[in-house]
Amino acid sequence: MTNNMKSEGIRLTQYSHNAGCGCKIAPDVLSRILAETDGGTSTAKFPSLLVGHQSRDDAAAVVLDNDRALLSSADFFMPIVDDPYDFGRIAATNAISDIYAMGGTPQLAVAILGWPIDQLAPEIANRVVQGGRDVCAQLGFPLAGGHSIDAPEPIFGLAVTGTVERAHLKQNSGARPNDLLILTKPLGIGIYTTAEKQGKLRTTHQGLATELMCQPNQVGTLLAKLDGVNALTDVTGFGFAGHLIEMCRGGSLSAIIDPDVIAELPGLDDYIAEGCVPGGTQRNFDALGDALPTLASRESAVLCDPQTSGGLLVAVSPSTVEDVQRLLTEQECLSAVVGSFIQNEAGEPAIHLPVE
């Protein structure tokens, strides 16, 4: 292919072995990669580091001054949609979400680009980067630079720097017993994007996943300022169940969820029956092991579905839940309570179903 090739007819998803946050390494494998080995340098040596990798949080945080913390995160992946501009928008929105999930405000981003330059023209990569640049501009900060390499598969994402008032810094580990759980976007993004890649997505569902993935989680900054919002995280490649277990583990809790009230994109039953389940779903399920209750295969496919630029999981005290729901409704986010946290009496944190 030559450098003057056009983007028309190019299907970016055919150039990658996996898509979006479904590319993420399974959480159990990631734990082995990040383990601090004997003789290695520990993050404990850096007292100004408020949040490191130990809690698997959405961003790192370091002391900026008496009142503020500096947030830093990076996220990138292979194409989840075929349109280059939309791929850039989605990857950028997903990366920026890490800052919002900590209660922060993004200030600056730099791009991460891997591009198979012998297969896809630079002009196509330009559309990807422009999508990311436009998202940053719409959210009020610059995409100021970045780094690129010649890679065998297309990769795009951002490293994002933000700030947060230290009093409003939220982690995924702050949930308390009896807190209620809210999810701000429906599940099923991984199933939809897999259906699209397989050419099985219904005409009536075209564009729904892209629209959802391009909705920024700015509401996290507002939620963090409300008393009674005890923990935040965004739902991405580990799926709803995986990120919920991270919240439980951080607070030595377990959770009770009601799958019947968890919002989903329409038509998931048909797509699951047609085999439109991403490979990351099984990895997520296997990584959770005994932490999951006995679920029908259909429920497992949804709760373990890798989300890309998914919603926020919000742990909120019962006394504050109405204020939180009011704010979410004003911001056009989902606000239904989908579960609650309980004290973990013994053993590892787990997800339970309601007792009938």
C-alpha positions, 0 to 999 in steps of 0.5 A: 500500500502507498502513503496516498491511500484513502481511509474509505473502505478501511476496516481498522478492526481487521488489523488487530487481534483484539479490540478496545479494553478487551486487550487488557491483560487479565487481572490475575496475570497483571497481579503477577506482573506488578508484584514488587519482587525481593530486592526491587525498589518499592513505591513505599520509598516515595512518601509524596505518592498518595496513590500507587499501583497497589490498589489497582486504582484508575490513576496515580496521585502525588502531592502537589501542595497542601491542598491539591494532588497531581493525577497521572494515568495512561490508557491505550488499545487497538481499534474497537471500531472501524472508523479512524476518527471514532477510534481516536475519540473513543480511545481518548474518552476512555483514557480521560475517564481515569482522571474523572474516576479519581474526582479530578480535572484533566489538564493536559494529555499526550498521545500514544500511537503505534502504527503499521506504517507499511499497511495503513497510510499516515493520513488514516493515523491523522484521523485517529489523532484528530479524534483524540485532539477534538475530544480533549479540546471539547473537554477544555484541555490540550492534546499537547504532544506524544510519542509514536512508533512503527508497530505491527498493529494500530494502537492509540491512547493518551497519557493524561495529567490532571489535578484534584483537591486532596479533600475530594480525591476518590479511590476504588477502595473507599467503599464502606459496609451498607454503601449502595452501588450505582452504575452510570452506563449500561453494560454490553459494549464488548458484546456490541463491538464483537458483533460489529466486528463479526458483521452481525450487528443489527442496523437498529443498533448501529452507532449505539456503542460508539455513542456510549463510548464517546460519552465522557465521565465528567460527572465523576468530578462533581460526584467527588465533591458530594459528602457520602460518595465514598468510592469511585472507579470506571468500568473498563476491560475487567468488566463490571464484576472485575472492577466491583471485586477490586472495590470490594478488595480495597475495603475488605468487603463483599457485594450483593448485586441484582442483575435484573436491575443492571442496565444493558444495551438492547438485544444482548440475548440474541448476540450472545446466542450468536457467539458475539462474546469477546475473548476477554470475557472468559479471561475475566470470568476465570480470573474471578474464580470463586468470587462470583456466584453461580450464574447462568452463562448469559449473566456471566457474559454480561457481568464479565463483558470487557467494557471500553469507556464504560460508566462509573461505579459509585459507592455511596452512603444511603443518606446521600443516595438521593442527592447522588441520583439527582445529580446523575439524572441532571447529567443524563447518566443512569442512577439506579441502585444496582447493589450494596456492600456488606462486611466481608466476614471471612475469606476473599471478597465475593459477589453475591446475589440477593437471597430470595 
